[in-house]
Amino acid sequence: MRLAAAVLASLVILAPTTAADPPAGTGKPNRLAGEVSPYLLQHARNPVDWRPWGPEAFAAAKKENKLVFLSIGYSACHWCHVMERESFSNPAVAAILNKSFVCIKVDREERPDVDEVYMTALQTLKESGGWPLSMFLLPDGKPIFGGTYWPPEDKQVGGDTSPGFKSVLKKVLELDAADHAGLVKQAEYVAKLTVESLEKTSRATPAAKFDADLVTAATDAFEFDPDHGGIGMKLRLFRGTKFPKAPTLLFLVRQAAKPKREELAKSVRLTLERMVQGGLFDQLGGGFHRYATERTWTVPHFEKMLYDNAQLLEVYALHRQLTGDTAFDPAVRATAAFLAREMTSPEGAFYSALDADSEGKEGTFYVWTPAQLDAVLGPPEKHAAFRDYYSLAGKPNFEGEAFIPRVNLSSAAKPPPAESAALRQQLFDARAKRVRPFLDTKVLTGWNGQMIAGYAAAGAALNEPTYTQAAEKCADFLLETMRDKTGRLLRVYAAKPGEKPAARGPAFLDDYAYLVHGLLNLHDATKTERWLTAAKALADEMVKYHDDPAAGGLFLTPNDGEQLFARGKDHYDGAQPSANALATRGLVRLTAKTGEPRFRAAAERSLKRFAVALADHPSSAPLTADALDLWLALPDPTKPR
């Protein structure tokens, strides 16, 4: 045990700096070639003998007496691409992996349960999480240790040597040879910590009381950047990466509309304003990138995720509905147009993501060198007002070489130049001729549920029937197609190479929770009874297969699904809402709409369970606070209506 800890402690994880996206593999197909996940197919011609997650892979590890190397990522993940190019496409690295490990590749968007368990394991080792998630396992699946991105070779950082991936592999193999028993003890210890971490909320005594004080505490738990908007840490002067935090904004937009919340309303509006003025928002094509790499929202991490755009569409629509503020209508319309143009399948469902990279580099599709601008707009003195308004003049704002269009804050109080629409269209048309980022065309039930919610909210707020119709078309597709033979909900709609797409893979809690949320928004927007009927049926199915009636709350995995060594109930709202929070919120909304006791009972069990976490860490669960706020507004069931 001491030897294992000592060796593992020497494996310092090097934070990534710069790199380029790898070209598509051209080698001999490996075992991933028959998968449907675009992310797995990106690795299908690596020299690494990858296997998909499943019993066959772990049986092979046991039979061959090998450790497992598990790599988890997703198709739009920049650093996943970097590690593929540097290590997984490297014959020398592949030779080590193939000789001494059974290698498993997982798409976290297909298998959020696998990702949750091993990300929790990594964090119990006091490592920061991220993707690619790289873990070493025993043949029974218990985690030994892990990291995120490693470069292939050792690097000097200050006066220290930070080990590269080859050195990590070598040290793990040396440890296994020298002290396999210690390695097993290490894995048992990490597995125990992982189980305890995932079960912590479930084991806590449910709250006897949950009231408006918890909602108030959650509302007041967030610090807003007073200059650029967004949520961060005053202690750090709001420096560093800045995420939209859509689940938090959804909660705070509602709270800001309450009486005596004028300061919160100002902070929320500033945030919404600065996001659509910045490079986070695609000023030419509409839609939001995933997050900003610095305080001012200027330089984004360029991938466009469906779930970000779906949620932000709902956030801006809700702000419009509650305040009557029309200032952000153009951004809502541009985002809806982007989603219709680039993210909608022929069936009316929605694709998952657009990559950050193209032509081997992040952001290439979206940024403009001075020469590229001149080729479209003419010399710098021509259209000078337009260039100034969109920060396309002076010193480049991206790596000192190129411009990211964003509204110049010194000009933001003025209307854009009259020629802006025509010139933005010229730039958009020129950009459309570039090599496009990779599009992940798999359809995920849960993320499409979020799109239904966003389009329905936008349709209602802007009185735009085409948005509502798009939401209805998607809902019809999911309810008709994403089912197995018994009628159970499925998660993924995708195609194997050369085949037609099909629905496959059991649904997880987020699929149910997000889809119920979307259907309830659709019912709010249309008042059509069938959407409420469908939401009720799905909520019943969700509770049947995921509820913990004894302790409260819902498990991510179904009760009759694959059993990993640990099983959790998520409650943390990050870039995505906690499935438990949105499930609970949906049950509260169903109680309000129907008055049916079974929804009230399930919602109450869940609120009692997660009120403990909300009280301990108010900023971690804003949508649980929102669910509680809606719960407190319900009529007393013991009194006549």
Residue pairs with C-beta under 8 A, 6 or more apart in sequence:
1 182
1 185
1 186
1 189
2 182
3 175
3 178
3 179
3 182
4 144
4 175
4 179
4 182
4 183
4 185
4 186
5 186
7 171
7 174
7 175
8 144
8 145
8 175
8 186
10 163
10 171
11 145
11 147
11 163
11 168
11 171
12 160
12 162
12 163
13 127
13 147
13 148
13 149
13 150
13 162
14 149
14 150
14 151
14 155
14 157
14 162
14 163
14 164
16 79
16 82
16 149
19 79
19 82
19 85
19 86
20 82
20 85
20 357
20 360
20 361
20 362
21 78
21 81
21 82
21 85
21 355
21 356
21 357
21 358
21 360
21 361
21 362
22 81
22 82
22 84
22 85
22 86
22 89
22 360
23 85
23 360
24 42
24 45
25 42
25 43
25 44
25 45
25 46
25 84
25 89
26 45
27 45
27 46
27 47
27 89
28 45
28 47
29 44
29 45
30 43
30 44
30 45
30 46
30 47
30 48
30 49
30 50
31 49
31 50
31 51
31 52
32 40
32 41
32 43
32 44
32 50
32 51
32 52
32 105
33 41
33 44
33 45
33 497
34 496
34 497
35 41
35 44
35 52
35 496
36 442
36 492
36 494
36 495
36 496
36 501
36 504
37 75
37 107
37 109
37 110
37 442
37 492
37 494
38 75
38 438
38 440
38 441
38 442
38 494
39 73
39 74
39 75
39 77
39 80
39 107
39 109
39 440
40 50
40 52
40 105
40 107
41 497
42 75
42 81
42 84
43 50
43 84
43 88
43 105
44 50
46 84
46 88
46 89
46 94
47 88
47 89
47 90
47 91
47 94
47 95
47 98
48 88
48 93
48 94
48 97
48 98
48 103
49 94
49 97
49 98
49 103
50 103
50 104
50 105
51 57
51 60
51 102
51 103
51 104
51 105
52 104
52 105
52 106
53 104
53 105
53 106
53 111
53 114
57 68
57 102
57 104
58 68
58 102
58 139
58 140
58 141
60 66
60 102
61 67
61 68
61 102
61 139
62 139
62 140
64 102
65 139
66 100
66 101
66 102
66 139
67 100
67 101
67 102
67 136
67 137
67 138
67 139
67 144
67 172
67 176
68 101
68 102
68 103
68 104
68 136
68 137
68 138
68 139
68 141
69 97
69 101
69 102
69 103
69 104
69 134
69 135
69 136
69 137
70 104
70 106
70 118
70 133
70 134
70 135
70 136
70 137
70 146
71 83
71 88
71 103
71 104
71 105
71 106
71 132
71 133
71 134
71 135
72 105
72 106
72 107
72 108
72 114
72 115
72 118
72 119
72 131
72 132
72 133
72 134
72 135
73 80
73 106
73 107
73 108
73 131
73 132
73 133
74 80
74 107
74 108
74 109
74 131
74 353
74 440
75 107
75 109
75 352
75 353
75 355
75 438
75 440
76 290
76 303
76 304
76 305
76 352
76 353
76 354
76 355
76 356
76 438
76 440
77 131
77 132
77 303
78 301
78 303
78 356
78 357
78 362
79 130
79 131
79 132
79 148
79 149
80 131
80 132
81 355
81 357
82 149
83 132
83 134
83 149
83 150
83 165
86 151
86 152
86 165
87 93
87 150
87 151
87 152
87 165
88 94
90 152
92 166
93 152
93 165
93 166
93 169
96 166
96 169
96 170
97 103
97 169
100 169
100 173
101 169
102 139
106 114
106 115
108 114
108 115
108 131
108 133
109 352
109 442
109 444
110 442
110 491
110 492
110 505
112 508
112 510
112 556
113 508
113 556
113 557
113 561
113 562
113 564
114 564
115 133
116 198
116 556
116 568
116 570
117 194
117 198
117 564
117 565
117 566
117 567
117 568
118 133
118 135
118 143
118 146
119 129
119 133
120 194
120 197
120 198
120 566
120 568
121 135
121 143
121 146
121 190
121 191
121 193
121 194
122 129
122 133
122 135
122 143
122 146
122 147
122 148
123 129
123 197
124 190
124 193
124 194
124 197
125 145
125 146
125 190
127 146
127 147
127 148
128 148
129 148
130 148
130 149
131 148
132 148
132 149
133 146
133 148
134 146
134 147
134 148
134 149
134 150
135 143
135 144
135 145
135 146
136 143
136 144
136 145
136 146
136 172
137 143
137 144
137 187
138 144
138 183
138 184
138 187
140 565
141 564
141 565
142 187
142 188
142 190
142 191
142 565
143 187
143 190
143 191
143 194
144 172
144 183
144 186
144 187
144 190
145 186
145 190
147 168
150 163
150 164
150 165
150 168
151 164
151 165
152 164
152 165
152 166
153 164
153 166
154 161
154 162
154 163
154 164
154 166
154 167
155 161
155 162
155 164
156 162
163 171
175 182
175 183
176 183
191 565
191 566
194 565
194 566
195 565
195 566
198 566
198 567
198 568
198 569
199 566
199 568
201 553
201 569
201 571
201 609
201 610
201 612
201 613
202 548
202 551
202 553
202 569
202 609
203 551
204 609
204 612
204 613
205 612
206 551
206 552
206 605
206 608
206 609
206 611
206 612
207 608
207 609
207 611
207 612
207 615
208 608
210 607
210 608
210 611
210 614
210 628
211 632
212 629
212 632
214 611
214 614
214 615
214 618
214 625
214 628
215 255
215 625
215 628
215 629
215 632
217 615
217 618
218 251
218 614
218 618
218 619
218 621
218 622
218 624
218 625
219 251
219 252
219 255
219 261
219 264
219 625
220 618
221 618
221 619
222 231
222 248
222 252
222 619
223 231
223 232
223 233
223 234
223 238
224 230
224 231
224 232
224 267
224 268
224 270
224 271
225 231
225 232
225 238
225 242
225 271
225 295
226 267
226 270
227 238
228 238
228 242
228 270
228 274
228 295
228 296
228 297
229 267
229 270
229 271
229 272
229 273
229 274
229 275
229 297
230 238
230 242
230 244
230 245
230 271
230 274
230 275
230 292
230 295
230 297
231 245
231 248
231 271
232 238
232 239
232 240
232 242
232 295
238 295
239 294
239 295
240 294
240 295
241 291
241 292
241 293
241 294
241 301
242 291
242 292
242 294
242 295
242 297
243 290
243 291
243 292
243 575
244 275
244 280
244 288
244 291
244 308
244 311
244 312
244 575
245 575
246 308
246 311
246 312
246 314
246 315
246 575
247 311
247 573
247 574
247 576
247 577
247 578
247 581
247 622
247 623
248 573
248 619
248 622
249 268
249 271
249 272
249 312
249 315
250 311
250 314
250 315
250 318
250 577
250 622
250 623
250 626
251 622
251 623
251 625
251 626
252 264
252 268
252 622
253 268
253 315
253 318
253 319
253 322
254 318
254 322
254 626
254 629
255 261
255 264
255 629
256 264
256 265
256 267
256 268
256 269
257 265
257 322
257 323
265 323
268 319
269 319
269 325
272 315
272 316
272 319
272 328
273 327
273 328
274 296
274 297
275 281
275 288
275 297
275 312
276 328
276 331
277 297
277 406
277 407
277 409
277 412
278 292
278 296
278 297
278 298
278 300
278 406
278 407
279 289
279 292
279 297
279 298
279 299
279 300
279 397
279 404
279 405
279 406
280 288
280 289
280 291
280 292
280 297
280 300
281 287
281 288
281 289
281 331
281 406
282 288
282 289
282 304
282 334
282 338
282 366
283 390
283 405
283 406
283 407
283 424
284 405
284 424
284 427
284 428
284 431
285 334
285 338
285 342
285 428
285 431
286 331
286 333
286 334
286 335
286 336
286 337
286 338
287 304
287 309
287 334
287 335
287 338
287 339
287 342
288 304
288 308
288 309
288 312
288 335
289 300
289 301
289 302
289 303
289 304
289 308
289 356
290 300
290 301
290 302
290 303
290 304
290 305
290 308
290 356
290 575
291 300
291 301
291 575
292 298
292 299
292 300
292 301
293 299
293 300
293 301
297 406
298 391
298 397
298 404
298 406
299 397
299 398
299 404
300 404
301 356
301 362
302 356
302 357
302 362
302 363
302 365
302 366
302 437
303 353
303 354
303 355
303 356
303 437
304 338
304 353
304 354
305 352
305 353
305 575
306 339
306 343
306 350
306 351
306 352
306 353
306 444
306 447
306 448
306 450
306 451
307 447
307 450
307 575
307 576
308 575
309 335
309 338
309 339
309 343
309 454
310 350
310 447
310 450
310 451
310 453
310 454
310 455
311 450
311 454
311 577
312 335
312 454
313 332
313 335
313 336
313 339
313 454
313 455
313 457
313 458
314 450
314 453
314 454
314 457
314 458
314 521
316 328
316 331
316 332
316 335
316 458
317 332
317 454
317 457
317 458
317 460
317 461
317 462
318 457
318 461
319 325
319 328
320 326
320 328
320 329
320 332
320 461
320 462
321 457
321 460
321 461
329 462
332 458
332 461
332 462
333 462
333 464
336 455
336 458
336 464
336 467
339 350
339 451
339 455
340 470
342 354
342 439
343 350
343 351
343 354
344 350
344 351
344 470
345 351
345 441
345 443
347 477
347 481
348 470
348 473
348 474
348 476
348 477
349 443
349 448
349 474
349 477
349 478
349 493
350 443
350 447
350 448
350 451
350 474
351 439
351 440
351 441
351 442
351 443
352 440
352 441
352 442
352 443
352 444
352 447
353 439
353 440
354 437
354 438
354 439
354 440
355 437
355 438
355 439
355 440
356 362
356 363
356 437
357 363
357 364
357 437
357 438
358 364
358 365
358 434
358 435
358 436
358 437
358 438
359 365
359 434
359 435
363 398
363 402
363 404
364 434
364 435
365 431
365 434
365 435
365 436
365 437
366 404
366 431
367 398
367 402
367 403
367 404
368 392
368 402
368 403
368 404
368 405
368 427
369 396
369 401
369 402
369 403
370 380
370 396
370 403
372 402
372 430
373 387
373 392
373 403
373 427
374 380
375 430
376 426
376 427
376 430
377 383
377 386
377 387
377 423
377 426
377 427
380 387
380 393
383 417
383 419
383 423
384 393
385 417
386 392
386 416
386 417
386 419
386 420
386 423
387 393
388 408
388 411
389 407
389 408
389 411
389 414
389 416
389 417
389 420
390 405
390 406
390 407
390 408
390 420
390 424
391 397
391 403
391 404
391 405
391 406
391 407
391 408
392 403
392 405
396 402
396 403
397 403
397 404
397 406
398 404
405 427
441 494
442 492
442 493
442 494
443 492
443 493
443 494
443 501
444 491
444 492
444 493
444 511
445 478
445 482
445 489
445 490
445 491
445 492
445 493
445 507
445 511
445 514
445 515
446 491
446 507
446 508
446 510
446 511
446 512
446 513
446 514
446 515
447 514
448 474
448 477
448 478
448 515
448 518
449 478
449 511
449 513
449 514
449 515
449 516
449 517
449 518
449 519
450 514
450 517
450 518
451 471
451 474
451 518
452 471
452 474
452 475
452 478
452 515
452 518
452 519
452 521
452 522
453 471
453 514
453 517
453 518
453 520
453 521
453 522
455 467
455 468
455 470
455 471
455 474
456 467
456 468
456 471
456 518
456 521
456 522
456 524
456 525
456 526
457 521
457 524
457 525
458 464
458 467
459 465
459 466
459 467
459 468
459 469
459 471
459 525
460 468
460 524
460 525
468 522
468 525
468 526
471 518
471 521
471 522
471 525
472 522
472 526
475 518
475 519
475 522
475 531
475 534
478 515
479 534
481 493
481 503
482 489
482 490
482 491
482 493
482 503
482 507
483 489
483 490
483 503
484 490
484 503
484 506
488 506
488 507
488 541
488 545
489 506
489 507
489 511
489 512
489 515
489 538
489 541
490 503
490 504
490 505
490 506
490 507
491 504
491 505
491 506
491 507
491 508
491 511
492 503
492 504
492 505
493 501
493 502
493 503
493 504
494 501
494 502
494 504
495 501
495 502
506 558
506 561
507 558
508 556
508 557
508 558
508 579
509 542
509 546
509 554
509 555
509 556
509 557
509 570
509 579
509 580
509 583
510 556
510 576
510 579
510 582
512 538
512 539
512 541
512 542
512 546
512 579
512 583
513 542
513 577
513 579
513 580
513 582
513 583
513 586
514 577
514 579
514 582
515 538
516 535
516 538
516 539
516 542
516 582
516 583
516 586
516 590
517 582
517 585
517 586
519 531
519 532
519 534
519 535
519 538
520 531
520 532
520 535
520 586
520 589
520 590
520 593
522 528
522 531
523 529
523 531
523 532
523 535
523 593
532 593
532 594
535 586
535 590
536 590
536 594
536 596
539 586
539 587
539 590
539 599
540 598
542 554
542 583
543 554
543 587
543 598
543 602
545 558
545 559
545 560
546 554
546 555
546 556
546 557
546 558
546 559
546 583
547 553
547 554
547 602
547 605
548 554
548 555
548 569
549 605
551 609
552 605
552 606
552 608
552 609
552 610
553 569
553 571
553 580
553 605
553 606
553 609
553 610
554 569
554 579
554 580
554 583
554 606
555 567
555 568
555 569
556 567
556 568
556 569
556 570
556 579
557 563
557 564
557 567
569 580
569 609
570 578
570 579
570 580
571 578
571 580
571 581
571 610
571 613
571 620
571 621
571 624
572 578
572 620
572 621
573 581
573 620
573 621
573 622
573 623
573 624
577 623
578 621
578 623
578 624
580 606
580 610
580 624
581 610
581 621
581 623
581 624
581 626
581 627
582 623
583 606
584 603
584 606
584 607
584 610
584 624
584 627
585 623
585 626
585 627
585 630
587 599
587 600
587 602
587 603
587 606
588 599
588 603
588 627
588 630
588 631
588 634
589 630
590 596
590 599
591 599
591 600
591 603
591 631
591 634
592 630
592 633
592 634
595 637
595 641
597 637
600 634
600 637
603 627
603 631
604 631
607 624
607 627
607 628
607 631
610 621
610 624
611 624
611 628
613 620
613 621
613 624
614 620
614 621
614 624
614 625
614 628
618 625
635 641
